[in-house]
């Protein structure tokens, strides 16, 4: 009953917190490629309904060459905002009007917010959402971190881990240019002890790693896809996290569990970052338990 009464209270404040123009449909969206199998639309629309908001959240498959047109379309049609996913988190920046301090530091955007003056603000909620989930298992302060990947998600997560006080961050990536760039960003803008480690063949997770994060897209919608790493030296009790949300129990996490690791799936991150974006668009706090249930329902967990 407490959840219902709290929901009713929030619903009564919805119009004031997020004014709706009479006769105008308020819309948010997801832009990426691929977007099929992404639970965000189902999750966010459930949260809209819980608060009595007559809003819509739509998913659009947008190839890289059409990204600029998609953002111009959002702008022209007055979308409240939306999410940006692979492969657009870095490329989208040139089409936006402003960046939040976090997005500017990370050089990546996963959330767009239309401001009162109609300008489009680029924000990054990925790292904050991940950090909220990680802290349920371990406080990253003082921990030695291995970060796999150097793309948009890795940038966001790396910055938040650095700001949270990680003792060291090893950026493991196949592209030396991108890997070095991320390590440099973490050192110069987040005062982190960050180094680039080349990813050649199968990377051996070092024995002193306390937190290991797969921030690549390997395994997304591909249950059998294998992240090319070895867990032979992994310390028992280390925390191994995957940003992949579909499937939930990835092969990467399965292999880590077999070595005695504590594992963290991608659901918490997608719910937490979604809740932050929801609040930026509507001015209201969503029901995160409902959102988690919605994601699990969508994925058949």
C-alpha positions as CSV (number, residue, x, y, z in Angstrom):
1,X,0.0,0.0,0.0
2,X,2.9,2.4,0.7
3,X,4.1,2.1,-2.9
4,X,0.6,2.8,-4.2
5,X,0.1,5.8,-1.9
6,X,3.6,7.2,-2.8
7,X,2.8,6.7,-6.5
8,X,-0.5,8.6,-6.1
9,X,1.3,11.4,-4.4
10,X,3.9,11.6,-7.1
11,X,1.2,11.5,-9.8
12,X,-0.6,14.4,-8.3
13,X,2.6,16.5,-8.6
14,X,3.5,15.3,-12.2
15,X,1.8,18.1,-14.0
16,X,3.5,20.8,-11.9
17,X,6.9,19.1,-12.0
18,X,6.8,18.4,-15.7
19,X,4.2,20.7,-17.4
20,X,2.5,19.2,-20.4
21,X,1.4,21.4,-23.3
22,X,-2.3,20.8,-24.0
23,X,-2.7,18.6,-27.1
24,X,1.0,18.0,-27.5
25,X,2.5,14.5,-27.0
26,X,5.7,14.6,-24.9
27,X,8.3,12.2,-26.4
28,X,11.7,10.9,-25.4
29,X,13.7,8.4,-27.4
30,X,16.6,6.0,-27.8
31,X,19.0,6.4,-30.8
32,X,21.4,3.7,-31.7
33,X,22.3,0.7,-33.9
34,X,21.3,-1.9,-33.0
35,X,18.4,-1.0,-30.6
36,X,16.4,-4.2,-31.1
37,X,16.4,-6.1,-27.8
38,X,17.1,-3.0,-25.7
39,X,14.7,-2.9,-22.7
40,X,14.9,0.9,-22.2
41,X,11.6,1.7,-23.9
42,X,9.7,-0.9,-22.0
43,X,11.3,0.2,-18.7
44,X,10.8,4.0,-19.1
45,X,7.2,3.7,-20.4
46,X,6.3,1.6,-17.3
47,X,7.8,4.4,-15.1
48,X,5.8,7.1,-17.1
49,X,2.6,5.1,-16.5
50,X,3.3,4.6,-12.7
51,X,3.5,8.4,-12.3
52,X,0.5,9.1,-14.5
53,X,2.5,10.8,-17.2
54,X,1.0,10.7,-20.7
55,X,4.5,10.6,-22.3
56,X,6.0,8.2,-24.9
57,X,9.5,6.7,-25.2
58,X,10.4,5.5,-28.7
59,X,13.3,3.4,-30.0
60,X,14.9,4.4,-33.3
61,X,17.5,2.4,-35.3
62,X,19.9,5.1,-36.6
63,X,23.0,4.4,-38.7
64,X,26.0,6.6,-38.1
65,X,25.5,8.6,-41.4
66,X,22.0,9.6,-40.3
67,X,22.8,10.7,-36.7
68,X,22.9,14.4,-37.5
69,X,19.5,14.2,-39.2
70,X,18.1,12.3,-36.2
71,X,19.2,14.9,-33.7
72,X,17.8,17.7,-36.0
73,X,14.5,15.7,-36.0
74,X,14.5,15.6,-32.2
75,X,15.1,19.3,-32.1
76,X,12.4,20.2,-34.7
77,X,9.7,18.0,-33.1
78,X,10.4,19.2,-29.6
79,X,11.4,15.9,-28.0
80,X,12.0,16.2,-24.3
81,X,15.2,14.3,-24.6
82,X,16.5,10.7,-25.0
83,X,19.3,8.2,-24.7
84,X,22.2,7.6,-27.0
85,X,23.7,4.1,-27.3
86,X,26.2,2.3,-29.5
87,X,27.8,3.6,-31.7
88,X,26.9,7.2,-31.3
89,X,28.0,8.2,-27.7
90,X,31.0,10.2,-28.9
91,X,29.9,11.2,-32.4
92,X,26.7,12.8,-31.1
93,X,28.5,15.6,-29.4
94,X,29.0,17.8,-32.5
95,X,25.2,18.0,-33.0
96,X,24.4,19.2,-29.4
97,X,24.3,22.8,-28.0
98,X,25.9,22.2,-24.6
99,X,27.5,19.5,-22.5
100,X,27.3,18.9,-18.8
101,X,30.7,19.0,-16.9
102,X,30.6,15.2,-16.7
103,X,29.9,14.7,-20.4
104,X,32.6,17.2,-21.3
105,X,35.2,15.5,-19.1
106,X,34.3,12.1,-20.5
107,X,34.0,13.1,-24.1
108,X,30.9,10.9,-24.4
109,X,27.1,11.4,-24.1
110,X,24.4,8.8,-23.4
111,X,21.6,11.2,-22.4
112,X,20.1,14.3,-24.1
113,X,18.0,16.8,-22.2
114,X,16.0,19.6,-23.9
115,X,16.4,22.7,-21.7
116,X,13.9,25.5,-21.1
117,X,15.4,27.6,-23.9
118,X,15.0,24.7,-26.3
119,X,18.8,23.9,-26.4
120,X,19.9,20.3,-26.3
121,X,22.2,19.4,-23.4
122,X,24.4,16.3,-23.6
123,X,24.7,14.5,-20.3
124,X,26.4,11.2,-19.3
125,X,24.6,9.0,-16.8
126,X,26.3,5.7,-17.7
127,X,29.2,6.0,-15.2
128,X,27.0,7.3,-12.3
129,X,24.5,4.4,-12.9
130,X,27.4,1.9,-12.9
131,X,28.9,3.3,-9.8
132,X,25.6,3.0,-7.9
133,X,25.4,-0.7,-8.8
134,X,29.1,-1.4,-8.0
135,X,28.8,0.2,-4.5
136,X,26.3,-2.5,-3.6
137,X,29.2,-5.0,-3.8
138,X,32.3,-2.9,-3.2
139,X,33.5,0.6,-2.6
140,X,35.9,1.4,-5.4
141,X,37.9,3.8,-3.3
142,X,41.4,2.3,-2.9
143,X,40.8,-0.6,-5.3
144,X,42.9,-1.7,-8.2
145,X,40.7,-1.7,-11.4
146,X,41.0,-3.4,-14.8
147,X,38.9,-1.6,-17.3
148,X,38.3,-3.5,-20.6
149,X,37.6,-1.2,-23.5
150,X,38.0,2.5,-24.3
151,X,34.7,3.5,-25.9
152,X,31.9,5.7,-24.6
153,X,30.9,3.4,-21.8
154,X,34.5,2.9,-20.7
155,X,35.1,6.6,-20.7
156,X,32.1,7.2,-18.4
157,X,32.9,4.4,-16.1
158,X,36.6,5.2,-15.9
159,X,36.0,8.8,-15.0
160,X,33.5,7.9,-12.2
161,X,35.8,5.2,-10.8
162,X,38.7,7.7,-10.8
163,X,36.6,10.4,-9.1
164,X,35.5,7.7,-6.5
165,X,39.1,7.2,-5.5
166,X,40.2,4.0,-7.3
167,X,43.9,3.3,-6.5
168,X,44.7,2.5,-10.0
169,X,43.0,1.9,-13.4
170,X,44.5,-0.2,-16.1
171,X,42.8,0.6,-19.5
172,X,43.0,-2.5,-21.6
173,X,42.2,-1.9,-25.3
174,X,43.2,-3.2,-28.7
175,X,43.5,0.3,-30.2
176,X,46.5,1.9,-28.7
177,X,45.3,5.4,-29.8
178,X,42.0,5.1,-28.0
179,X,43.5,3.3,-25.0
180,X,46.2,5.8,-24.5
181,X,43.7,8.7,-24.9
182,X,41.5,7.3,-22.2
183,X,44.3,6.7,-19.8
184,X,45.6,10.3,-20.4
185,X,42.1,11.7,-19.9
186,X,41.8,9.9,-16.5
187,X,45.2,11.1,-15.4
188,X,44.8,14.7,-16.5
189,X,41.1,15.4,-15.8
190,X,40.4,13.0,-12.9
191,X,43.9,12.8,-11.3
192,X,43.9,9.0,-11.6
193,X,46.7,6.6,-11.5
194,X,45.8,5.3,-15.0
195,X,47.9,3.4,-17.5
196,X,47.2,1.9,-20.9
197,X,47.7,-1.9,-21.4
198,X,47.7,-3.3,-24.9
199,X,45.1,-6.0,-25.5
200,X,46.9,-8.6,-27.6
201,X,45.4,-12.1,-28.0
202,X,43.9,-13.2,-24.7
203,X,44.5,-10.8,-21.9
204,X,45.5,-12.3,-18.5
205,X,43.6,-10.6,-15.7
206,X,46.4,-9.9,-13.1
207,X,46.3,-11.5,-9.7
208,X,46.1,-8.1,-7.9
209,X,43.0,-6.9,-9.8
210,X,40.2,-6.2,-7.3
211,X,37.6,-4.9,-9.7
212,X,37.4,-6.0,-13.4
213,X,34.9,-4.3,-15.7
214,X,34.0,-5.4,-19.2
215,X,33.0,-2.1,-20.8
216,X,33.1,-3.4,-24.4
217,X,30.1,-4.4,-26.4
218,X,31.3,-8.0,-26.7
219,X,28.4,-10.3,-25.8
220,X,25.5,-7.9,-26.5
221,X,22.7,-10.0,-27.8
222,X,25.2,-12.8,-28.4
223,X,25.1,-15.3,-25.5
224,X,28.0,-17.4,-26.8
225,X,30.3,-14.4,-27.6
226,X,33.5,-14.6,-25.5
227,X,35.5,-11.7,-24.2
228,X,39.1,-12.8,-24.9
229,X,40.5,-12.8,-21.4
230,X,41.9,-15.4,-19.0
231,X,40.8,-15.6,-15.3
232,X,43.5,-18.1,-14.3
233,X,45.1,-15.7,-11.8
234,X,42.0,-13.9,-10.7
235,X,41.9,-13.6,-6.9
236,X,38.9,-15.3,-5.2
237,X,36.4,-12.6,-4.1
238,X,37.4,-10.1,-6.7
239,X,34.4,-8.2,-8.3
240,X,33.9,-8.8,-12.0
241,X,31.3,-6.6,-13.7
242,X,29.8,-6.6,-17.2
243,X,27.9,-3.7,-18.8
244,X,26.1,-6.1,-21.1
245,X,22.4,-6.4,-20.1
246,X,21.2,-8.8,-22.8
247,X,21.9,-11.6,-22.0
248,X,22.0,-10.9,-18.3
249,X,24.3,-13.8,-17.3
250,X,27.0,-13.4,-20.0
251,X,29.7,-15.9,-20.8
252,X,32.2,-13.4,-19.3
253,X,30.4,-13.4,-15.9
254,X,29.9,-17.1,-16.1
255,X,33.6,-17.7,-16.5
256,X,34.4,-15.2,-13.7
257,X,32.0,-17.0,-11.3
258,X,33.7,-20.3,-12.0
259,X,36.9,-18.7,-10.6
260,X,35.2,-17.6,-7.4
261,X,34.5,-14.0,-8.4
262,X,31.6,-11.9,-7.1
263,X,29.8,-10.7,-10.2
264,X,27.7,-7.7,-11.3
265,X,25.4,-7.9,-14.3
266,X,24.4,-4.9,-16.5
267,X,20.8,-4.6,-15.2
268,X,21.6,-2.3,-12.3
269,X,23.5,0.1,-14.5
270,X,20.7,0.3,-17.1
271,X,18.1,0.9,-14.3
272,X,20.2,3.5,-12.4
273,X,21.2,5.5,-15.5
274,X,17.7,5.3,-16.8
275,X,16.4,6.7,-13.5
276,X,18.8,9.6,-13.6
277,X,17.7,10.4,-17.2
278,X,14.0,10.1,-16.2
279,X,14.6,12.7,-13.5
280,X,16.3,15.1,-15.9
281,X,13.5,14.9,-18.4
282,X,10.5,15.0,-16.1
283,X,11.6,16.5,-12.8
284,X,10.3,13.4,-11.0
285,X,11.8,10.4,-9.2
286,X,10.8,7.1,-10.8
287,X,10.1,3.9,-9.0
288,X,13.5,2.1,-9.5
289,X,12.1,-1.2,-8.2
290,X,9.4,-1.1,-10.9
291,X,12.0,-0.3,-13.5
292,X,14.1,-3.3,-12.5
293,X,11.0,-5.5,-12.6
294,X,10.2,-4.2,-16.0
295,X,13.7,-4.9,-17.4
296,X,13.6,-8.5,-16.0
297,X,10.1,-9.0,-17.4
298,X,11.3,-7.7,-20.8
299,X,14.4,-10.0,-20.8
300,X,12.5,-13.0,-19.4
301,X,14.8,-13.2,-16.4
